Amino acid sequence: IENNEVFASALKESMTDDRLIILHDSAENIQEILAEYYKSGRIPSQKATHIISGIPFSMFPSELKNKILKATTLSIKPEGSFIVYQFLISMSYGKKDIKRKIREYFDVFRSVIELRNVPPLRIYECKARTIIKPQKDKLITKNIPLENKDLPQIRASN
C-alpha cells in the first residue's frame, strides 16, 4: 500500500512478482483492502501474518498514527508480527513518541539499529496482541507470550 501515486505506479511497472500486490491507497484502509482481496480470492485470509512498514510515523499527526496502528493491529493474525523501520534522521523529530505509539498497539520485543543502510534505520520487531473485546474507539488487548521462533528474523544485507 503506497500513498504516493507516482511511486505506486513506478513500483507496479518495475515489479514483476505475481505474489506482490501494489496499491495506491492509505495504510489506514488496510482492513478494507485485505477484506476485498480475500473476497475476490486473491489472498487466503483477511488477516496478514506479517506486515512490514516504512511509514514515516514521526512526520504524521497523532490522529493518523493512531488510525494506521489500530487498523494494522486489527489486520494481523494473532501469531503475526509487525516490522517497522524508521530512518534515524526523521526519528529525531519524535523518537520517543514513535516507540510509545507502537507500544500502545504492539509488544516491541526487539529494536535494532542498522547503520549499513544510508541513511541508518531503527527497526522495531513487534508481536501482535490478541484482541479480547473491541470497544468503540478502544481496543482491549491481551499480551501473547513472545517466542522468537515464531517470528521472522531480520538480517541485514551486506
C-alpha positions in Angstrom: 0.0 0.0 0.0 1.7 3.2 -1.2 0.1 6.6 -0.6 2.3 8.3 -3.3 0.5 7.7 -6.7 3.7 8.3 -8.8 5.8 5.9 -6.7 3.0 3.3 -6.6 2.8 3.4 -10.5 6.6 3.1 -10.7 6.6 0.1 -8.4 3.9 -1.6 -10.4 5.9 -1.1 -13.6 9.1 -2.4 -12.2 8.0 -5.3 -10.0 7.1 -8.5 -11.8 6.4 -10.9 -9.0 2.8 -12.1 -9.2 2.7 -12.5 -5.4 3.2 -8.8 -4.9 0.2 -6.5 -4.9 0.9 -2.8 -5.1 -1.9 -0.4 -4.4 -2.2 3.3 -4.4 -4.1 3.9 -1.1 -3.6 4.8 2.5 -2.4 2.3 5.2 -5.3 3.3 7.4 -7.5 1.4 4.9 -5.7 -1.9 5.3 -8.6 -3.8 6.8 -10.9 -2.9 3.9 -8.2 -3.7 1.3 -7.5 -7.2 2.9 -11.2 -7.9 3.1 -11.7 -7.0 -0.6 -8.8 -9.1 -1.8 -9.9 -12.0 0.4 -13.4 -11.9 -1.0 -12.0 -11.9 -4.6 -9.9 -15.0 -3.8 -6.6 -13.2 -4.4 -5.4 -13.9 -0.8 -6.1 -16.8 1.5 -7.0 -14.8 4.6 -8.5 -11.4 5.7 -5.5 -11.1 8.1 -1.8 -10.8 7.4 0.8 -13.0 9.1 3.4 -10.2 8.9 3.2 -6.5 7.9 6.4 -4.6 7.1 6.1 -0.8 7.3 8.4 2.1 6.3 5.7 4.7 7.1 7.4 7.9 8.4 5.3 8.0 11.6 7.3 10.9 13.1 6.0 13.1 10.3 2.3 12.3 10.8 -0.2 13.8 13.2 -1.1 11.7 16.2 -4.6 11.0 14.9 -3.3 9.5 11.7 -0.7 7.4 13.6 -3.5 6.0 15.8 -5.7 5.2 12.8 -2.9 3.4 11.0 -1.7 1.5 14.0 -5.2 0.5 15.1 -6.0 -0.7 11.5 -2.8 -2.7 11.4 -3.5 -4.3 14.8 -6.9 -5.5 13.5 -5.3 -6.7 10.3 -2.7 -9.1 11.8 -3.2 -12.7 12.8 -2.7 -13.4 16.5 0.6 -15.2 15.8 1.7 -12.4 13.4 4.2 -9.6 13.6 4.7 -6.0 12.6 8.1 -4.9 11.5 8.6 -1.1 11.4 11.6 0.6 10.0 12.3 4.3 10.6 15.1 6.5 9.3 17.1 7.7 12.2 17.2 11.2 10.7 13.4 11.5 10.8 13.2 9.9 14.2 15.0 12.8 15.8 11.7 14.6 15.4 9.8 12.2 17.6 11.7 9.0 18.6 10.0 8.5 22.0 6.6 9.3 20.5 7.1 6.6 17.8 8.1 3.9 20.2 5.3 4.9 22.7 2.7 4.9 19.9 3.8 1.5 18.6 3.8 0.1 22.2 0.1 1.2 22.6 -0.8 -1.4 20.0 2.0 -4.0 19.9 4.6 -5.6 22.1 8.0 -4.4 20.9 10.3 -7.3 21.5 13.4 -6.1 19.7 14.7 -2.8 18.4 17.9 -2.7 16.3 19.8 0.0 14.5 21.0 -0.8 11.0 24.0 1.5 10.3 24.8 -0.1 7.0 21.7 1.5 5.4 22.0 5.1 4.1 20.5 6.8 6.0 20.7 4.5 9.0 17.5 2.8 10.2 15.9 1.8 13.5 13.9 -1.4 13.1 11.3 -2.4 15.6 10.2 -6.0 15.6 6.7 -6.2 17.2 4.5 -9.1 18.2 0.7 -8.8 17.7 -1.6 -8.9 20.6 -4.8 -10.8 20.9 -7.9 -8.6 20.9 -10.2 -9.6 23.8 -13.0 -7.2 23.3 -13.2 -4.3 20.8 -15.0 -1.3 22.2 -15.9 1.9 20.4 -12.6 3.6 19.5 -10.7 1.5 22.0 -9.0 -1.9 22.0 -8.7 -4.1 25.0 -5.8 -6.5 24.4 -4.0 -9.4 26.0 -0.3 -9.9 25.6 0.7 -13.1 23.8 3.9 -14.7 25.1 6.8 -13.8 22.8 8.7 -16.6 21.1 11.3 -15.7 18.7 11.0 -19.0 16.8 7.5 -17.8 15.6 8.7 -14.5 14.2 10.6 -13.6 11.0 14.2 -12.9 11.6 15.6 -9.7 10.2 19.1 -9.9 8.7 21.0 -7.0 7.3 22.3 -7.4 3.9 25.9 -6.5 3.1 
